[in-house]
């Protein structure tokens, strides 16, 4: 008896969606790293870097969120749960990222430690969102 491993596409990711989904994770992760650098050195420019990285992550993440909303509306009833979870994760990422941008708009010394915690949560949500978006292929064994 031979076992064959085959790859099956559950939900193919559109190439434009894949491009849009590729940006929030490194941008929000960069904001987290620059917040860590600011906490260690208290150089104001690190807080400025983090603000710009958050703005970029929110800009591109907004388009990815819009794409997830369209995917949720267009998904069949059987797969609506996964599309809804994906949309909720991206929505939470965007809303907490926006709250983090508002925190970063304060004076640089006043943003700690709240900005660091928000950046960590947003980076984790971006990682989960990217994982959910790119996990459309599954391998299965058939006999």
Buried (B, 14 or more C-beta within 10 A) or exposed (E): EEEEEEEEEEBEBEEEBBEBBBBBBBBBBBBBBBBBBBBEEEEEEBBBBBBBBBBBBBEBBBBBBEBBBBBBEEBEEEEEEBBBBBBEBBBBBBBBBBBBBEBBEEEBEEBBEBBBBBBBBBBBBBBBBBEBBEEBEEEEEEE
